Amino acid sequence: MICNVVGLILFALVQQQWMLYAFLVPYAFGGLAGPALQGLLSNGVPENEQGELQGAMSSMMSATSIVGPPLMTTIFATFTEAGAPVYFPGAPFVAGALLSATSLVLILGQYRKSKL
């Protein structure tokens, strides 16, 4: 998950085309976080609640798939329109990194509480 945050920040700072390919490497490692996180969550609930957990995770993914595109296109439009206070086309990537970092902090906080 940290790789996702770092990758998104790097994407926001891209100045040349070759940089995208180089920055894909740390971002791709972030793809390993999803299945690992699901495994940790699955181990944390009883067998009879696995379906409820998987349903909740699917619902969250669906909700973010609905909210994300309009949110990010609005951020992009705001930072690239004529007269924008700061021209920064990478702003949606920074917003995504901030959201990912926030979720990581929340997950780690809950994980530590459950282990105490």
ZILINRA-V689814 format. One record per residue. N is the residue number from 1. RES is the residue in one letter. PHI is phi in whole degrees, 0 to 359 (999 if undefined). OMEGA is omega in whole degrees, 0 to 359 (* if undefined). Layout:
n->(N/N)
res->(RES/RES)
phi->(PHI/PHI)
omega->(OMEGA/OMEGA)
//
This chain:
n->(1/2/3/4/5/6/7/8/9/10/11/12/13/14/15/16/17/18/19/20/21/22/23/24/25/26/27/28/29/30/31/32/33/34/35/36/37/38/39/40/41/42/43/44/45/46/47/48/49/50/51/52/53/54/55/56/57/58/59/60/61/62/63/64/65/66/67/68/69/70/71/72/73/74/75/76/77/78/79/80/81/82/83/84/85/86/87/88/89/90/91/92/93/94/95/96/97/98/99/100/101/102/103/104/105/106/107/108/109/110/111/112/113/114/115/116)
res->(M/I/C/N/V/V/G/L/I/L/F/A/L/V/Q/Q/Q/W/M/L/Y/A/F/L/V/P/Y/A/F/G/G/L/A/G/P/A/L/Q/G/L/L/S/N/G/V/P/E/N/E/Q/G/E/L/Q/G/A/M/S/S/M/M/S/A/T/S/I/V/G/P/P/L/M/T/T/I/F/A/T/F/T/E/A/G/A/P/V/Y/F/P/G/A/P/F/V/A/G/A/L/L/S/A/T/S/L/V/L/I/L/G/Q/Y/R/K/S/K/L)
phi->(999/295/298/296/297/297/300/294/297/298/301/294/262/300/243/224/300/298/296/302/294/294/280/293/299/295/293/296/297/295/296/286/290/302/298/295/295/298/296/297/295/297/290/271/236/295/301/285/248/298/297/296/297/297/295/295/294/295/296/295/295/294/297/290/289/273/280/302/302/295/296/289/291/294/298/299/298/297/269/239/288/297/85/295/301/223/275/211/295/276/304/298/291/295/298/298/295/296/295/295/296/297/295/296/298/296/296/297/297/292/295/294/297/288/275/284)
omega->(176/177/177/181/180/179/180/177/178/177/181/185/182/177/181/186/182/182/179/181/179/184/176/183/179/180/180/177/176/177/177/184/183/179/179/179/177/178/178/179/180/179/183/180/178/182/183/178/181/180/178/178/181/177/178/179/177/178/178/179/178/180/179/177/178/185/186/184/178/179/183/177/176/177/179/180/181/184/179/181/177/180/177/181/178/175/183/181/179/183/178/178/177/177/177/178/178/178/178/179/178/180/178/178/179/180/180/177/179/180/178/179/183/180/180/*)
//
